[in-house]
Amino acid sequence: MEAIGILESNSIAKGIEAADAVLKAADTALLYAKPVCPGKYTILFYGDVAAVSASLDAGAAVIDAHLVDSVVIPRIHPQVIQAISLSTAPDGVNAVGVMEFFSVTAAVYAADAAAKAADVTLLDVRLGVGIGGKSFAVLTGEVAAVEEAVRCGMAAGEEKGLAVTSTVIPSPRKEIFDTLLRSEE
């Protein structure tokens, strides 16, 4: 996957219309498009950088004043897609980092920045379903790597004022780690 685009709308109707515009504008494929709490709509799509950029522009034009956040991430880290799909299971855990954001989009680009910054494993990128429209990313690795990854990920979210807070937990109890591996259902 060369690039991923994300559009987040505070209107479900405009979000659905924008998803159609995204797919019609250029050769992109839909990864995720659905409503999230509280009444927002998020679209994730992929393709080459030029196509994703053109599709993002087309979708953003439809969303217009309802745009919450958007981004094109070239060369997205493969762990981000795995973590969105809850398909990552680490071999062991030394530390756990959690980054929390006000937008779904911010969690994705922060997770990408974190995964590129240090040798960590992304466990989950939770996309605002059932958590009031917030999102969060969970990662694990050696303490210093998790601290650096969280620092870089939070900096990405803070640039647009969408970061809430973060934490790094060295040597978490097994019960805490187990709760992080449960699906959102």
C-alpha positions as CSV (number, residue, x, y, z in Angstrom):
1,M,0.0,0.0,0.0
2,E,1.6,3.2,-1.1
3,A,-0.6,5.8,0.6
4,I,-3.7,6.0,2.7
5,G,-6.1,8.9,2.9
6,I,-8.5,9.7,5.7
7,L,-11.5,12.0,5.8
8,E,-13.5,12.6,8.9
9,S,-16.9,14.4,8.7
10,N,-19.2,15.6,11.5
11,S,-22.1,14.8,9.1
12,I,-23.0,11.2,8.3
13,A,-24.9,12.1,5.2
14,K,-22.0,14.2,3.8
15,G,-19.6,11.5,4.8
16,I,-21.5,8.9,2.7
17,E,-21.6,11.3,-0.2
18,A,-17.9,12.0,0.2
19,A,-17.1,8.3,0.2
20,D,-18.7,8.0,-3.2
21,A,-16.8,11.0,-4.5
22,V,-13.5,9.6,-3.2
23,L,-14.0,6.4,-5.1
24,K,-15.1,8.2,-8.3
25,A,-12.3,10.8,-8.3
26,A,-9.3,8.5,-8.8
27,D,-8.1,4.9,-8.7
28,T,-8.4,4.3,-5.0
29,A,-9.9,1.5,-2.9
30,L,-12.0,1.7,0.2
31,L,-10.5,0.3,3.4
32,Y,-13.1,1.6,5.9
33,A,-16.1,3.8,5.7
34,K,-18.7,4.0,8.5
35,P,-20.3,6.2,11.1
36,V,-18.5,6.6,14.4
37,C,-19.6,8.2,17.7
38,P,-20.9,10.9,18.1
39,G,-22.5,11.1,14.7
40,K,-19.3,11.5,12.7
41,Y,-18.4,9.6,9.5
42,T,-14.9,8.3,8.7
43,I,-13.5,7.2,5.4
44,L,-10.1,5.4,5.0
45,F,-8.9,4.6,1.4
46,Y,-5.7,3.7,-0.3
47,G,-3.8,3.8,-3.6
48,D,-0.8,5.6,-5.0
49,V,0.0,9.1,-3.6
50,A,-1.4,11.1,-6.5
51,A,-4.7,9.1,-6.6
52,V,-5.2,9.3,-2.8
53,S,-4.5,13.1,-2.9
54,A,-7.0,13.6,-5.7
55,S,-9.6,11.5,-4.0
56,L,-9.1,13.3,-0.7
57,D,-9.5,16.7,-2.4
58,A,-12.8,15.4,-4.0
59,G,-14.1,14.1,-0.7
60,A,-13.1,17.2,1.2
61,A,-15.0,19.4,-1.3
62,V,-18.2,17.4,-0.7
63,I,-17.8,17.5,3.1
64,D,-17.0,21.2,3.0
65,A,-17.8,22.9,6.3
66,H,-18.5,19.5,7.9
67,L,-14.8,18.5,7.7
68,V,-13.3,17.5,11.1
69,D,-9.9,16.3,10.0
70,S,-8.2,14.8,6.9
71,V,-4.8,13.6,5.9
72,V,-2.8,11.7,3.2
73,I,-0.1,9.5,4.7
74,P,2.4,8.3,2.0
75,R,4.2,5.1,2.8
76,I,2.0,4.2,5.8
77,H,3.6,1.8,8.2
78,P,2.0,-1.7,7.6
79,Q,1.4,-2.1,11.3
80,V,-1.1,0.7,11.2
81,I,-3.5,-1.3,9.0
82,Q,-3.0,-4.5,11.0
83,A,-3.8,-2.6,14.3
84,I,-6.9,-1.1,12.8
85,S,-8.0,-4.6,12.0
86,L,-7.0,-5.8,15.5
87,S,-4.8,-8.5,13.9
88,T,-1.6,-7.8,15.8
89,A,-0.4,-10.1,18.6
90,P,3.0,-9.4,20.1
91,D,5.4,-12.1,21.3
92,G,5.8,-10.5,24.7
93,V,5.4,-7.1,26.4
94,N,7.8,-5.0,28.4
95,A,5.9,-1.7,28.3
96,V,2.5,-0.5,26.9
97,G,1.9,3.0,25.5
98,V,-1.5,4.5,24.9
99,M,-2.2,7.7,22.9
100,E,-5.7,9.2,23.0
101,F,-7.1,11.7,20.5
102,F,-10.3,13.7,19.8
103,S,-10.5,12.5,16.2
104,V,-10.2,9.2,14.4
105,T,-7.9,10.6,11.9
106,A,-5.4,11.8,14.5
107,A,-5.1,8.3,16.0
108,V,-4.2,6.9,12.5
109,Y,-1.5,9.5,11.7
110,A,-0.1,9.4,15.2
111,A,0.1,5.6,15.1
112,D,2.0,5.8,11.8
113,A,4.4,8.4,13.3
114,A,4.9,6.2,16.4
115,A,5.5,3.0,14.4
116,K,8.1,4.9,12.2
117,A,9.8,6.5,15.2
118,A,10.8,3.4,17.2
119,D,10.9,-0.4,17.3
120,V,7.4,-0.9,18.7
121,T,4.5,-3.1,17.9
122,L,1.1,-1.5,17.4
123,L,-1.6,-3.5,19.1
124,D,-4.7,-1.5,18.3
125,V,-5.9,1.7,16.6
126,R,-9.5,2.1,17.9
127,L,-11.5,4.2,15.6
128,G,-14.1,6.1,17.7
129,V,-16.8,3.4,17.8
130,G,-18.5,3.4,21.2
131,I,-16.1,5.8,22.8
132,G,-17.7,9.1,22.2
133,G,-15.9,9.8,18.9
134,K,-12.5,9.7,20.5
135,S,-9.8,7.3,19.3
136,F,-6.7,5.8,20.7
137,A,-3.7,3.8,19.7
138,V,-2.0,1.1,21.8
139,L,1.6,-0.1,21.3
140,T,4.1,-2.2,23.1
141,G,7.9,-2.7,23.1
142,E,10.9,-1.9,25.3
143,V,10.3,1.0,27.6
144,A,12.6,3.5,25.9
145,A,11.2,2.6,22.5
146,V,7.6,3.0,23.7
147,E,8.4,6.4,25.3
148,E,9.9,7.6,22.0
149,A,7.1,6.3,19.9
150,V,4.4,7.9,22.1
151,R,6.3,11.2,22.2
152,C,6.4,11.3,18.4
153,G,2.8,10.1,18.0
154,M,1.5,12.6,20.4
155,A,3.4,15.4,18.7
156,A,1.6,14.5,15.4
157,G,-1.8,14.8,17.1
158,E,-0.8,18.0,19.0
159,E,0.0,19.8,15.7
160,K,-3.7,20.0,14.9
161,G,-4.9,20.3,18.6
162,L,-6.4,16.9,18.6
163,A,-4.3,15.1,21.2
164,V,-6.0,14.3,24.6
165,T,-3.4,12.5,26.6
166,S,-1.0,9.6,26.7
167,T,0.6,7.2,29.1
168,V,3.5,4.7,29.1
169,I,3.2,1.8,31.5
170,P,6.4,-0.2,32.2
171,S,5.8,-3.9,33.0
172,P,2.0,-3.8,33.0
173,R,0.2,-6.5,34.9
174,K,-1.0,-9.4,32.7
175,E,-4.6,-8.5,33.3
176,I,-4.2,-5.1,31.9
177,F,-2.4,-6.5,28.8
178,D,-5.2,-9.0,28.3
179,T,-7.9,-6.3,28.3
180,L,-6.0,-4.6,25.5
181,L,-6.2,-7.6,23.3
182,R,-10.0,-8.0,23.5
183,S,-12.0,-6.9,20.4
184,E,-14.2,-3.8,20.6
185,E,-17.4,-6.0,20.4
